[in-house]
Amino acid sequence: MRPEAHIKDFKDLEVWKARELRKEMYEAAKTLPDFERFGLASQVRRATSSVTANIAEGFGRFGYQENAQHCRQARGSVYELRDHLTTCVDAGYLPMSEGRRLDQMAQRVAQLLNGYLRSTLARKAAAKAD
């Protein structure tokens, strides 16, 4: 039995752990100053929501290439989020230790996305070979 055979929904994917990052980032966004509510806090929420939304949308797409493209978009959003974290630390909105912890979570999500992307492209190649 192939390892992905038990995956019936995007919530079954290992990369869905990005949900934990989203939860943590929403909490961090709540701690930003009021004057950042429509600026940086909004950007943080949008970037982190984009990660999980692209994972879900890609899973729901018919073709491997569409899924791969959504993985790439999710990965781009992770890197955008990492930049926002740097801004939060540089501006003194988050302690460096918290910024580092969240950045490590984001890096782990990027690693999981890379693995999911490789798996998706390998399945595409295998399907083409059949």
Beta strands, then each sheet from edge to edge (+ up, - down):
end
